[in-house]
């Protein structure tokens, strides 16, 4: 992904939810071409946390713990995307580093220009009615386009990268525990094979 695209997506200036959702979670910068690029990536990740917190302030409870705001956000983003994880994945994400998410929320709200009141472990964000309407309208659009964007991304990857089917089955196994073989048909035609793979995932979960 070009860095400019990554920065725009992290700031919430695209309809794609996947970048700011993922990079509000723990991440590490493994390598960078030069310090200037590294600084841009760090700023983009900070923007991703602020973008996520802005949506959490509206999609979450009027008052709640930091974990409750993050859980509400991740539930909504997962429902807007084409995901293979079992329900409850959002709880695993928060439980991985609860202290980090508790600390991050008020800092990210500050970065997003959102005030809040705090009483013990409970937070109440200060969002004007107008800002809430604008944010919810933006979320409505993202929610309806999310799955289609995921499908488009998968199709692009299938025609762009070698081993797309192999990677897809590995990721499926990693997130669901369902191990499907890489047949010659699936390797040659990952797009055509995708509906059959998803049907098998649904069937195994149902049984």
C-alpha positions as CSV (number, residue, x, y, z in Angstrom):
1,X,0.0,0.0,0.0
2,X,1.5,3.4,-0.9
3,X,2.3,5.5,2.2
4,X,0.0,8.3,1.1
5,X,-2.9,5.9,0.9
6,X,-2.0,4.4,4.3
7,X,-2.0,7.9,5.9
8,X,-5.3,8.9,4.4
9,X,-6.9,5.6,5.5
10,X,-5.5,5.9,9.0
11,X,-6.9,9.4,9.3
12,X,-10.4,8.1,8.3
13,X,-10.4,10.0,5.0
14,X,-11.5,6.9,3.1
15,X,-14.5,4.7,3.5
16,X,-12.3,1.7,4.4
17,X,-12.4,0.8,8.1
18,X,-9.7,-1.9,8.0
19,X,-6.6,0.3,8.3
20,X,-7.5,2.5,11.3
21,X,-9.2,-0.5,13.0
22,X,-6.1,-2.6,12.8
23,X,-3.6,0.1,13.7
24,X,-5.5,1.2,16.8
25,X,-4.4,-2.3,18.0
26,X,-0.7,-3.0,18.9
27,X,1.7,-2.8,16.0
28,X,5.4,-2.6,15.4
29,X,7.4,-0.8,12.7
30,X,9.9,-3.5,11.7
31,X,11.8,-1.6,9.0
32,X,11.8,1.8,7.3
33,X,13.7,3.3,4.4
34,X,14.6,6.4,6.2
35,X,13.7,8.4,9.4
36,X,11.3,10.7,7.6
37,X,9.2,7.8,6.4
38,X,9.3,6.3,9.8
39,X,8.0,9.5,11.3
40,X,5.1,9.6,8.8
41,X,4.2,6.0,9.7
42,X,4.2,6.8,13.4
43,X,2.0,9.8,12.9
44,X,-0.4,7.8,10.8
45,X,-0.7,5.1,13.5
46,X,-1.4,7.9,16.0
47,X,-4.1,9.2,13.7
48,X,-5.5,5.6,13.4
49,X,-6.0,5.5,17.2
50,X,-7.7,8.9,17.1
51,X,-10.0,7.9,14.2
52,X,-11.0,4.7,16.1
53,X,-11.6,6.6,19.3
54,X,-13.8,9.1,17.5
55,X,-16.1,6.4,16.2
56,X,-16.0,4.6,19.5
57,X,-17.3,7.7,21.2
58,X,-20.4,7.6,19.1
59,X,-20.8,3.8,18.6
60,X,-20.1,3.0,22.2
61,X,-22.2,3.6,25.4
62,X,-23.0,7.1,26.7
63,X,-20.9,6.2,29.7
64,X,-18.7,3.1,30.2
65,X,-15.3,1.7,30.8
66,X,-12.6,2.0,28.2
67,X,-13.0,-1.7,27.4
68,X,-16.7,-1.2,26.7
69,X,-16.0,1.5,24.2
70,X,-13.4,-0.5,22.4
71,X,-15.6,-3.6,22.4
72,X,-18.5,-1.7,20.9
73,X,-16.2,-0.3,18.2
74,X,-14.6,-3.6,17.3
75,X,-18.0,-5.4,17.2
76,X,-19.3,-2.8,14.8
77,X,-16.2,-2.9,12.5
78,X,-16.2,-6.6,12.4
79,X,-19.9,-6.7,11.4
80,X,-19.1,-4.2,8.7
81,X,-16.4,-6.3,7.2
82,X,-16.2,-9.7,5.6
83,X,-14.7,-11.7,8.5
84,X,-14.1,-15.3,9.2
85,X,-13.3,-15.1,12.9
86,X,-15.7,-16.6,15.4
87,X,-17.9,-14.2,17.4
88,X,-16.1,-12.8,20.4
89,X,-12.8,-12.0,18.6
90,X,-13.1,-8.4,19.9
91,X,-12.8,-9.7,23.5
92,X,-9.6,-11.5,22.7
93,X,-8.1,-8.3,21.2
94,X,-8.9,-6.3,24.3
95,X,-7.8,-9.0,26.7
96,X,-4.4,-9.2,25.0
97,X,-3.4,-5.9,26.6
98,X,-6.2,-4.4,28.6
99,X,-4.0,-1.8,30.3
100,X,-2.9,-0.5,26.9
101,X,-6.4,0.0,25.7
102,X,-7.4,1.7,29.0
103,X,-4.5,4.1,28.7
104,X,-5.0,4.7,25.0
105,X,-8.7,5.8,25.0
106,X,-8.5,9.2,26.7
107,X,-5.2,10.0,24.8
108,X,-6.8,9.1,21.5
109,X,-9.9,11.2,22.4
110,X,-7.6,14.1,23.1
111,X,-6.0,13.6,19.7
112,X,-9.4,13.5,18.0
113,X,-10.4,16.7,19.8
114,X,-13.0,15.0,22.0
115,X,-13.4,15.9,25.6
116,X,-14.6,13.5,28.3
117,X,-15.6,13.3,31.9
118,X,-14.2,10.5,34.1
119,X,-15.5,9.0,37.3
120,X,-13.4,6.1,38.5
121,X,-13.2,3.7,35.7
122,X,-16.1,5.2,33.8
123,X,-15.7,7.6,30.9
124,X,-18.3,9.8,29.3
125,X,-17.2,11.4,26.0
126,X,-18.4,14.9,25.2
127,X,-19.7,14.9,21.6
128,X,-22.0,17.5,20.2
129,X,-25.3,16.5,18.6
130,X,-24.0,17.8,15.2
131,X,-20.7,15.9,15.5
132,X,-22.6,12.7,16.5
133,X,-24.8,13.0,13.4
134,X,-21.9,13.5,11.1
135,X,-20.0,10.6,12.6
136,X,-23.0,8.3,12.4
137,X,-23.6,9.3,8.8
138,X,-20.0,8.4,8.0
139,X,-20.4,5.1,9.7
140,X,-23.6,4.3,7.9
141,X,-21.7,4.6,4.6
142,X,-18.8,2.5,5.8
143,X,-21.1,-0.2,7.2
144,X,-22.8,-0.6,3.8
145,X,-19.7,-0.6,1.7
146,X,-17.4,-2.5,4.0
147,X,-18.1,-6.1,2.8
148,X,-17.9,-5.0,-0.9
149,X,-14.6,-3.3,-0.3
150,X,-13.3,-6.5,1.3
151,X,-14.4,-8.6,-1.7
152,X,-12.8,-6.1,-4.1
153,X,-9.5,-6.3,-2.1
154,X,-9.5,-10.1,-2.1
155,X,-10.1,-10.1,-5.9
156,X,-7.3,-7.7,-6.4
157,X,-4.9,-9.8,-4.2
158,X,-5.9,-12.9,-6.1
159,X,-4.7,-11.4,-9.4
160,X,-1.7,-9.5,-7.9
161,X,0.1,-11.9,-5.7
162,X,1.5,-15.4,-6.2
163,X,0.2,-17.9,-3.6
164,X,-3.0,-15.9,-2.9
165,X,-5.0,-19.1,-2.3
166,X,-2.3,-20.6,-0.1
167,X,-2.2,-17.4,2.0
168,X,-6.0,-17.3,2.2
169,X,-6.3,-20.8,3.5
170,X,-3.5,-20.2,6.0
171,X,-5.3,-17.2,7.3
172,X,-8.6,-19.1,7.5
173,X,-6.9,-21.8,9.6
174,X,-5.3,-19.2,11.8
175,X,-8.5,-17.4,12.6
176,X,-11.0,-20.2,12.7
177,X,-9.1,-23.4,13.2
178,X,-10.7,-24.9,10.1
179,X,-8.0,-26.5,7.9
180,X,-9.0,-26.9,4.2
181,X,-6.6,-28.5,1.7
182,X,-5.0,-26.4,-1.0
183,X,-6.2,-28.3,-4.1
184,X,-4.9,-27.6,-7.6
185,X,-8.3,-26.0,-8.5
186,X,-8.2,-23.7,-5.5
187,X,-4.6,-22.7,-6.3
188,X,-5.3,-21.9,-9.9
189,X,-8.7,-20.3,-9.4
190,X,-8.9,-18.6,-6.0
191,X,-11.8,-16.3,-6.9
192,X,-14.0,-19.1,-8.3
193,X,-13.0,-21.4,-5.3
194,X,-13.9,-18.8,-2.7
195,X,-17.7,-19.4,-2.5
196,X,-17.1,-23.1,-2.0
197,X,-14.5,-22.5,0.7
198,X,-16.9,-20.1,2.6
199,X,-19.7,-22.6,2.3
200,X,-17.5,-25.3,3.9
201,X,-16.6,-22.9,6.7
202,X,-20.2,-22.1,7.4
203,X,-21.2,-25.8,7.3
204,X,-18.5,-26.8,9.7
205,X,-19.4,-24.1,12.1
206,X,-23.1,-25.0,11.9
207,X,-22.3,-28.6,12.6
